[in-house]
Amino acid sequence: MKLLVAALEAELVAFPADLPGFDQLVTGPGKLQATYALTRALDAADYDEVVVVGTAGAIDARLDADVYDIDAAIQHDVTDIDGIVGQHVSLPPRVEVGREGVTIATGDHFVDDAEAVSVIRPLGAGLVDMETYAYIWVAERFGVPIRVLKAVSDRAQDNALTDWRATVTACSHRLRDKILAEYGV
């Protein structure tokens, strides 16, 4: 059995309530809610794989409105005691999933302005979201393989939230198509 995870119900709107071979989990947005919900789910049942689907903002101009596999996650909203952005005082600076893909920068605020992008982009990420670092970190702790698929919903620039709301359904359909193509359900 696999666990299909999304932060928001809206990201699963194109998915059937019953997807053969998958349980479903909606965690809520942000790193804390993602950590809590996924930890509870992995503590309660054994899964062969965690498959995360969701939306992300593109901060690399080469990434278009497509679905991307994530290879690793960093945190863009932390600093260590020396003030180094992206470094946490007790967590690894980067968590990886062991597959080819795009690196994502996770933070607890919705990125929607050029100034924030200019700070995050040099950290080496092409996408931004609010949960992926937490999902990968938790799955690692449980020794469960994880795959993260992100559909680009916006350019993480001014008015990105408006664009995200208008496109989340289209993103859900692209993610559903990817799951159907890759997992046959």
Secondary structure, DSSP 8 states (H G I E B T S, - for coil): -EEEEESSGGGGTTS-S-BTTEEEEE--SSHHHHHHHHHHHHHHS--SEEEEEEEEEE-STT--SSEEEEEEEEESS-B-TT--BT--SSS-SEEE-SSS-EEEEE-SS---SHHHHHHHGGGT-SEEESSHHHHHHHHHHHT--EEEEEEEEE-SSTTHHHHHHHHHHHHHHHHHHHHHHHH--
